[in-house]
Amino acid sequence: MPQVSTIAAIATARGRSGIGIVRLSGPDAWAIADQLTAGQPPLVPRMANLRRISLSGEHEPIDEGIVVPMHAPHSYTGEDTIEFQLHGSPLLLDRVLEACLALGARLALPGEYTFRALMAGKLSLLQAEAVRDLVDAGSDEELALARRSFFGDTTGPFRSAVDLLTTALAALEGSLDFPEQFTEEDEADSLAQSRQCAAQARSIVGGLLADAQATARLQRGVTVVIAGSPNVGKSSLMNALLKYPRVIVSEVPGTTRDSVSDEILLGGYRVTLIDTAGIGATPADQLDALARDRTQQALAKADIVLIVLDAVTGLQPHERLLLDSSKPLPHLVAVNKVDVEPVPADLAAEVGEPLLGISATEGTELDELTARLTDLVATVAGTVSARQLVTRRQAAELGTADRALGDFEHLSSTAPADVLAELLGEAREAILRILGERISPDEILTTVFSTFCIGK
């Protein structure tokens, strides 16, 4: 990426809003801003300057807003930077961006502003990755982890592993570089020291891999599948939990033919709710059979199953199969339509599960259902608030290090020292790549910043 270019992008989300921001960064940022505010007082650095934004040759201004100019290195990117805080019309923002491009800037690549901050030493690579996770956080726990990575120093475990592997390598390489000075006893002592350090490093790597699994689970969220027979009120319950009419509701059985999903927060966790087609005794037709298959696919991916029964019809024979198949998973059983009929007295004994009578349309006991579901979500998700955020890229490198250290442990009694040193070096290089060392800017762009927003 040519670092001498000036880049421009819309830095706020697409859509109408009170304020929208266009950001310029690079050596020509001030010159472009001067042209867009020509004929007005000079811009004052690090101040909010109220200015009209115009393109030379046009009679009408594009917009009027706040211009915040910053000289290098006192900016996010470490370069000369201009932020235009304008009215949040997508058309106006596009016009100002087009004006910046016409005056010599180019459109920023995804994550290029943060990439330049990294290259300028404003951020570490781990902090740069945390920027993306701050933006993408979908739950309180994700946000807490991302904040900890951005504001704190999370390099400690990685550095400790690197130091241990460096010591392990040094112990082996001494006998390789100066064999005449090492007796068999010296070589045995060196190998023992190398094994000890490698084992400690692998323990750290194992802990970080566990953090990676917890982080991935947290970012993926918990999937709750709402299942039951046709017309028991699954879609009404979905809408009630979401607090808006996401799914079409009808008294005609089989209205929902395909799985419908949406996200909510429960107890600070990201939850995907999936409303499924009703499962009857036998498929009525080919379309019904396809809908049944989709429901089974959704159930196969469920973390939690919310089974809905009907207070009017009670437990039907085919619903027993759904209850039995859901027993290995965390699940809740709700009996809907208690506004029409009370829960049958013998239903709890027949089901063999705790029941909660609800009315999805009237809101009866929905607070209690939500509370129980929230507790179940928290149990399934676990708590990762005390753990470290480990991204997919970091996890992949940790996997490489763990495999190399596993091979070292397996071969340490039989393989020659140069082979063992190669394995230790492979593990060490993988962890250094996590820290942004032994990795080129092009590789960083490909592995980290390609998933960023263009304006970030």
C-alpha positions as CSV (number, residue, x, y, z in Angstrom):
1,M,0.0,0.0,0.0
2,P,1.5,3.3,-1.0
3,Q,2.0,5.3,2.2
4,V,2.4,8.7,0.4
5,S,-1.1,8.8,-0.9
6,T,-4.0,10.7,0.7
7,I,-7.0,8.6,1.5
8,A,-10.7,9.6,2.0
9,A,-13.8,7.7,3.2
10,I,-17.1,8.1,4.9
11,A,-16.4,7.1,8.5
12,T,-20.0,6.7,9.7
13,A,-22.6,4.1,9.0
14,R,-24.5,4.3,5.8
15,G,-28.0,5.8,6.2
16,R,-29.7,9.0,7.4
17,S,-28.4,10.4,10.6
18,G,-28.0,13.7,12.5
19,I,-24.2,13.8,11.7
20,G,-22.1,12.1,9.1
21,I,-18.3,12.2,9.0
22,V,-16.0,12.2,6.0
23,R,-12.3,11.6,6.9
24,L,-9.2,12.6,5.0
25,S,-5.7,11.4,5.9
26,G,-2.3,11.9,4.2
27,P,0.1,14.5,3.0
28,D,-2.4,16.4,0.9
29,A,-5.3,16.4,3.5
30,W,-4.8,20.0,4.5
31,A,-4.5,21.2,0.9
32,I,-7.7,19.5,-0.1
33,A,-9.5,20.9,3.0
34,D,-8.2,24.4,2.1
35,Q,-9.7,24.1,-1.4
36,L,-13.0,22.9,-0.1
37,T,-13.2,25.8,2.4
38,A,-11.6,28.5,0.1
39,G,-12.6,32.1,0.7
40,Q,-13.1,31.6,4.4
41,P,-10.8,32.1,7.4
42,P,-7.8,29.6,7.6
43,L,-8.5,26.4,9.4
44,V,-7.2,26.3,13.0
45,P,-5.6,23.0,14.0
46,R,-7.3,20.8,16.6
47,M,-10.3,23.2,16.8
48,A,-13.9,22.8,15.6
49,N,-14.1,25.2,12.6
50,L,-17.6,26.0,11.2
51,R,-17.2,26.2,7.4
52,R,-19.1,25.9,4.2
53,I,-17.9,23.1,2.0
54,S,-17.7,24.0,-1.7
55,L,-16.0,22.8,-4.8
56,S,-14.3,25.4,-7.0
57,G,-16.5,26.5,-9.9
58,E,-19.8,25.6,-8.3
59,H,-22.0,28.4,-7.2
60,E,-23.9,26.5,-4.4
61,P,-22.1,25.1,-1.4
62,I,-22.3,21.3,-0.9
63,D,-22.9,21.6,2.9
64,E,-22.0,23.5,6.0
65,G,-20.5,21.7,9.0
66,I,-17.6,21.4,11.4
67,V,-14.1,20.9,10.1
68,V,-11.6,19.4,12.5
69,P,-8.0,19.5,11.2
70,M,-5.1,17.7,12.8
71,H,-1.4,18.0,12.0
72,A,0.9,14.9,12.1
73,P,1.7,13.2,14.3
74,H,-1.2,14.3,16.5
75,S,-4.0,12.2,14.9
76,Y,-5.3,8.7,14.8
77,T,-3.2,7.8,11.8
78,G,-0.2,9.8,12.8
79,E,-0.6,11.7,9.5
80,D,-2.2,15.1,8.6
81,T,-5.9,14.4,9.1
82,I,-9.1,16.3,8.4
83,E,-12.6,15.3,9.6
84,F,-15.7,16.9,8.1
85,Q,-18.6,16.6,10.5
86,L,-21.6,17.2,8.2
87,H,-25.4,16.7,8.0
88,G,-26.0,13.0,7.9
89,S,-27.5,12.8,4.4
90,P,-26.0,9.9,2.4
91,L,-26.2,12.1,-0.7
92,L,-24.4,15.0,0.9
93,L,-21.7,12.7,2.3
94,D,-21.2,11.2,-1.1
95,R,-20.9,14.6,-2.7
96,V,-18.2,15.7,-0.2
97,L,-16.3,12.4,-0.7
98,E,-16.5,12.8,-4.5
99,A,-15.1,16.3,-4.1
100,C,-12.2,15.0,-2.0
101,L,-11.5,12.3,-4.6
102,A,-11.7,14.9,-7.4
103,L,-9.0,17.0,-5.6
104,G,-6.5,14.1,-5.5
105,A,-7.4,11.8,-2.7
106,R,-8.2,8.1,-3.3
107,L,-10.8,5.9,-1.7
108,A,-9.5,4.2,1.5
109,L,-9.1,0.5,1.6
110,P,-10.9,-1.5,4.4
111,G,-9.2,-0.7,7.7
112,E,-6.6,1.5,6.1
113,Y,-6.9,4.3,8.7
114,T,-6.2,1.8,11.5
115,F,-3.4,0.2,9.4
116,R,-1.7,3.5,9.1
117,A,-2.1,4.0,12.8
118,L,-0.3,0.7,13.3
119,M,2.5,1.6,10.8
120,A,2.9,4.9,12.6
121,G,3.4,3.2,16.0
122,K,0.1,4.5,17.4
123,L,-1.3,1.0,18.0
124,S,0.1,-2.5,18.4
125,L,-1.2,-5.2,16.1
126,L,-3.2,-6.7,19.0
127,Q,-4.8,-3.3,19.7
128,A,-5.6,-2.8,16.0
129,E,-7.4,-6.1,16.0
130,A,-9.3,-5.0,19.1
131,V,-10.5,-1.9,17.2
132,R,-12.4,-4.2,14.8
133,D,-13.8,-6.2,17.7
134,L,-14.9,-3.0,19.4
135,V,-16.8,-2.1,16.3
136,D,-18.3,-5.6,15.8
137,A,-19.1,-6.3,19.5
138,G,-22.7,-7.7,19.7
139,S,-22.9,-8.2,23.5
140,D,-21.7,-6.7,26.7
141,E,-19.2,-9.5,27.2
142,E,-17.7,-9.0,23.7
143,L,-17.4,-5.3,24.4
144,A,-15.7,-5.8,27.7
145,L,-13.1,-8.2,26.1
146,A,-12.5,-5.8,23.2
147,R,-12.0,-2.8,25.6
148,R,-9.6,-4.8,27.7
149,S,-7.5,-5.7,24.6
150,F,-7.6,-2.1,23.3
151,F,-6.9,-0.2,26.5
152,G,-4.8,-2.8,28.3
153,D,-1.6,-4.7,27.5
154,T,-2.6,-8.2,26.4
155,T,0.8,-9.1,24.9
156,G,2.0,-10.5,28.3
157,P,1.2,-14.2,27.7
158,F,2.5,-14.1,24.1
159,R,5.8,-12.4,25.3
160,S,6.2,-14.9,28.1
161,A,5.9,-17.8,25.6
162,V,8.4,-16.2,23.2
163,D,10.9,-15.7,26.1
164,L,10.5,-19.3,27.1
165,L,11.0,-20.6,23.6
166,T,14.0,-18.3,23.1
167,T,15.6,-19.8,26.3
168,A,14.7,-23.3,25.0
169,L,16.3,-22.6,21.7
170,A,19.4,-21.1,23.2
171,A,19.9,-24.3,25.4
172,L,19.8,-26.5,22.2
173,E,21.8,-24.3,19.9
174,G,24.7,-24.0,22.3
175,S,25.5,-27.7,21.7
176,L,24.9,-27.3,18.0
177,D,27.2,-24.3,17.5
178,F,30.0,-25.4,19.9
179,P,29.8,-29.3,20.0
180,E,33.5,-29.6,21.1
181,Q,32.7,-27.7,24.3
182,F,29.7,-29.9,25.3
183,T,30.0,-33.3,27.0
184,E,27.2,-35.8,26.9
185,E,26.2,-34.7,30.4
186,D,26.1,-31.1,29.2
187,E,23.9,-32.0,26.3
188,A,21.5,-33.9,28.5
189,D,21.3,-30.9,30.9
190,S,20.6,-28.6,27.9
191,L,17.9,-30.9,26.5
192,A,16.3,-31.1,30.0
193,Q,16.2,-27.3,30.2
194,S,14.9,-27.0,26.7
195,R,12.1,-29.5,27.5
196,Q,11.1,-27.7,30.7
197,C,10.9,-24.3,28.9
198,A,9.0,-25.8,26.0
199,A,6.5,-27.4,28.3
200,Q,5.9,-24.1,30.1
201,A,5.4,-22.4,26.7
202,R,3.0,-25.0,25.6
203,S,1.0,-24.6,28.8
204,I,0.7,-20.8,28.0
205,V,-0.3,-21.6,24.4
206,G,-2.9,-24.1,25.6
207,G,-4.5,-21.5,27.9
208,L,-4.6,-19.0,25.0
209,L,-6.2,-21.6,22.8
210,A,-8.9,-22.1,25.4
211,D,-9.4,-18.4,25.4
212,A,-9.7,-18.5,21.6
213,Q,-12.5,-21.1,21.9
214,A,-14.3,-19.1,24.5
215,T,-14.0,-15.9,22.4
216,A,-15.3,-17.6,19.3
217,R,-18.2,-19.0,21.2
218,L,-19.0,-15.6,22.6
219,Q,-18.8,-13.9,19.2
220,R,-20.9,-16.7,17.6
221,G,-23.5,-16.3,20.3
222,V,-26.1,-18.8,21.6
223,T,-28.6,-20.3,19.2
224,V,-32.1,-20.8,20.6
225,V,-34.5,-22.8,18.4
226,I,-38.2,-22.5,19.0
227,A,-39.9,-25.8,18.0
228,G,-43.2,-27.4,18.3
229,S,-46.3,-28.5,16.4
230,P,-48.0,-26.4,13.8
231,N,-50.2,-23.6,15.2
232,V,-49.0,-23.8,18.8
233,G,-47.9,-20.2,18.7
234,K,-44.2,-20.4,18.0
235,S,-44.2,-17.3,15.7
236,S,-46.2,-15.3,18.2
237,L,-43.7,-16.2,20.9
238,M,-40.8,-15.2,18.6
239,N,-42.4,-11.8,18.0
240,A,-43.1,-11.4,21.8
241,L,-39.5,-12.1,22.7
242,L,-38.2,-9.8,20.0
243,K,-40.8,-7.2,21.0
244,Y,-41.7,-6.5,17.3
245,P,-43.7,-8.4,14.6
246,R,-40.8,-10.2,12.9
247,V,-42.7,-13.2,11.8
248,I,-46.1,-13.4,10.0
249,V,-48.7,-14.9,12.4
250,S,-51.9,-16.6,11.2
251,E,-54.4,-19.0,12.6
252,V,-53.8,-21.2,9.5
253,P,-51.5,-24.1,10.5
254,G,-48.2,-24.2,8.6
255,T,-47.9,-20.4,8.0
256,T,-44.2,-20.6,8.8
257,R,-42.6,-22.8,6.1
258,D,-39.0,-21.8,6.5
259,S,-36.8,-21.0,9.5
260,V,-36.7,-17.3,10.4
261,S,-33.9,-15.9,12.6
262,D,-33.1,-12.7,14.4
263,E,-30.7,-11.5,17.1
264,I,-31.4,-10.2,20.6
265,L,-29.4,-9.6,23.8
266,L,-30.2,-11.7,26.8
267,G,-28.2,-11.2,30.0
268,G,-25.6,-9.4,28.0
269,Y,-25.1,-12.3,25.6
270,R,-25.7,-12.4,21.8
271,V,-28.6,-14.7,21.1
272,T,-29.9,-15.9,17.8
273,L,-33.6,-16.8,18.0
274,I,-34.8,-19.2,15.2
275,D,-38.5,-19.8,14.6
276,T,-39.1,-23.1,12.8
277,A,-41.9,-24.7,10.8
278,G,-44.2,-26.8,12.9
279,I,-43.5,-30.5,13.0
280,G,-46.7,-32.6,12.6
281,A,-47.3,-36.3,12.9
282,T,-46.6,-36.8,9.1
283,P,-45.8,-34.3,6.3
284,A,-48.9,-33.2,4.5
285,D,-47.2,-32.7,1.2
286,Q,-43.7,-32.2,-0.4
287,L,-43.5,-28.6,0.7
288,D,-44.4,-29.7,4.3
289,A,-41.6,-32.3,4.1
290,L,-39.1,-29.7,3.0
291,A,-40.2,-27.4,5.8
292,R,-39.8,-30.3,8.3
293,D,-36.2,-30.9,7.0
294,R,-35.4,-27.3,7.6
295,T,-36.6,-27.5,11.1
296,Q,-34.5,-30.6,11.8
297,Q,-31.4,-28.8,10.4
298,A,-32.1,-25.9,12.7
299,L,-32.5,-28.2,15.7
300,A,-29.2,-29.9,14.8
301,K,-27.4,-26.5,15.3
302,A,-29.3,-25.5,18.4
303,D,-27.6,-24.7,21.7
304,I,-30.9,-24.4,23.4
305,V,-34.4,-25.7,22.4
306,L,-37.5,-23.8,23.4
307,I,-40.3,-26.3,23.0
308,V,-43.8,-24.9,22.7
309,L,-46.9,-27.0,23.5
310,D,-50.5,-26.1,23.3
311,A,-52.7,-25.8,26.4
312,V,-55.8,-26.6,24.3
313,T,-54.6,-29.8,22.6
314,G,-52.2,-31.0,25.4
315,L,-49.4,-33.4,24.5
316,Q,-49.7,-35.1,21.1
317,P,-47.9,-38.4,20.4
318,H,-45.5,-36.9,17.8
319,E,-44.5,-34.2,20.3
320,R,-43.1,-36.9,22.5
321,L,-40.4,-37.5,19.9
322,L,-39.5,-33.8,19.9
323,L,-39.2,-33.8,23.7
324,D,-37.1,-37.0,23.7
325,S,-34.8,-35.7,21.0
326,S,-34.3,-32.4,22.9
327,K,-33.4,-34.0,26.3
328,P,-29.6,-34.1,25.6
329,L,-29.7,-30.3,25.0
330,P,-30.5,-27.5,27.4
331,H,-34.2,-26.8,26.9
332,L,-37.3,-25.2,28.2
333,V,-40.9,-26.3,27.8
334,A,-43.6,-23.6,27.5
335,V,-47.3,-24.3,27.3
336,N,-48.9,-21.6,25.2
337,K,-52.5,-20.3,25.0
338,V,-53.3,-20.3,28.8
339,D,-55.5,-17.3,28.0
340,V,-57.8,-19.8,26.3
341,E,-57.4,-22.9,28.5
342,P,-55.3,-23.6,31.6
343,V,-52.4,-26.0,31.5
344,P,-53.9,-29.5,31.8
345,A,-53.5,-30.8,35.4
346,D,-51.8,-34.0,34.3
347,L,-49.6,-32.5,31.6
348,A,-46.5,-31.9,33.8
349,A,-46.5,-35.6,34.9
350,E,-47.1,-36.7,31.3
351,V,-44.2,-34.6,30.0
352,G,-41.9,-35.3,32.8
353,E,-40.4,-31.8,32.6
354,P,-41.0,-28.5,34.5
355,L,-43.6,-26.5,32.6
356,L,-44.4,-22.8,32.3
357,G,-47.8,-21.8,31.2
358,I,-47.7,-18.7,29.0
359,S,-49.7,-16.6,26.5
360,A,-47.6,-15.2,23.7
361,T,-50.4,-12.9,22.6
362,E,-51.4,-11.7,26.0
363,G,-47.9,-11.6,27.6
364,T,-48.8,-13.9,30.4
365,E,-45.6,-15.2,32.2
366,L,-43.4,-13.9,29.4
367,D,-41.2,-12.1,31.9
368,E,-40.7,-15.4,33.8
369,L,-40.0,-17.2,30.5
370,T,-37.4,-14.6,29.5
371,A,-35.8,-14.8,32.9
372,R,-35.5,-18.6,32.7
373,L,-34.2,-18.4,29.2
374,T,-31.6,-15.8,30.2
375,D,-30.3,-18.0,33.0
376,L,-30.1,-20.9,30.5
377,V,-28.2,-18.7,28.0
378,A,-25.7,-17.6,30.7
379,T,-25.1,-21.3,31.7
380,V,-24.6,-22.4,28.1
381,A,-22.4,-19.4,27.1
382,G,-20.4,-19.5,30.3
383,T,-18.5,-16.4,31.4
384,V,-15.4,-15.2,29.6
385,S,-15.2,-11.8,31.3
386,A,-11.9,-12.7,33.0
387,R,-10.3,-14.2,29.9
388,Q,-8.3,-12.6,27.1
389,L,-9.7,-11.9,23.6
390,V,-8.0,-14.2,21.1
391,T,-8.9,-13.6,17.4
392,R,-9.2,-16.2,14.7
393,R,-5.8,-15.1,13.2
394,Q,-4.2,-15.4,16.6
395,A,-5.8,-18.8,17.2
396,A,-4.5,-20.1,13.9
397,E,-0.9,-19.1,14.8
398,L,-1.3,-20.5,18.3
399,G,-2.5,-23.8,16.6
400,T,0.7,-23.8,14.6
401,A,2.8,-23.2,17.7
402,D,1.0,-25.9,19.6
403,R,1.5,-28.5,16.9
404,A,5.2,-27.7,16.7
405,L,5.6,-28.0,20.5
406,G,3.6,-31.2,20.5
407,D,6.0,-32.7,17.9
408,F,8.9,-31.4,20.0
409,E,7.6,-33.1,23.1
410,H,7.0,-36.4,21.2
411,L,10.4,-36.4,19.4
412,S,12.6,-34.9,22.2
413,S,14.0,-38.3,23.2
414,T,14.8,-39.5,19.7
415,A,15.3,-36.7,17.2
416,P,18.6,-34.9,16.7
417,A,19.1,-31.4,18.2
418,D,18.8,-29.6,14.9
419,V,15.3,-31.1,14.3
420,L,14.2,-30.1,17.7
421,A,15.5,-26.6,17.3
422,E,13.6,-26.3,14.0
423,L,10.4,-27.2,15.8
424,L,11.0,-24.7,18.6
425,G,11.8,-22.1,16.0
426,E,8.6,-22.8,14.2
427,A,6.6,-22.3,17.4
428,R,8.5,-19.1,18.3
429,E,8.0,-17.6,14.8
430,A,4.2,-18.3,14.9
431,I,3.8,-16.4,18.2
432,L,6.0,-13.5,17.0
433,R,3.6,-13.2,14.0
434,I,0.8,-12.7,16.4
435,L,2.6,-9.8,17.9
436,G,3.2,-8.3,14.4
437,E,6.8,-9.4,14.1
438,R,8.1,-11.6,11.4
439,I,5.1,-10.6,9.3
440,S,5.0,-8.2,6.4
441,P,2.6,-5.2,6.0
442,D,1.0,-7.0,3.0
443,E,0.3,-10.0,5.1
444,I,-1.1,-7.8,7.9
445,L,-3.4,-6.2,5.4
446,T,-4.6,-9.6,4.1
447,T,-5.1,-11.3,7.4
448,V,-6.3,-8.5,9.7
449,F,-7.6,-5.4,7.9
450,S,-9.6,-7.0,5.0
451,T,-12.5,-7.4,7.4
452,F,-12.6,-3.8,8.6
453,C,-15.0,-1.1,7.6
454,I,-13.7,1.1,4.8
455,G,-14.0,4.3,7.0
456,K,-12.0,2.7,9.9
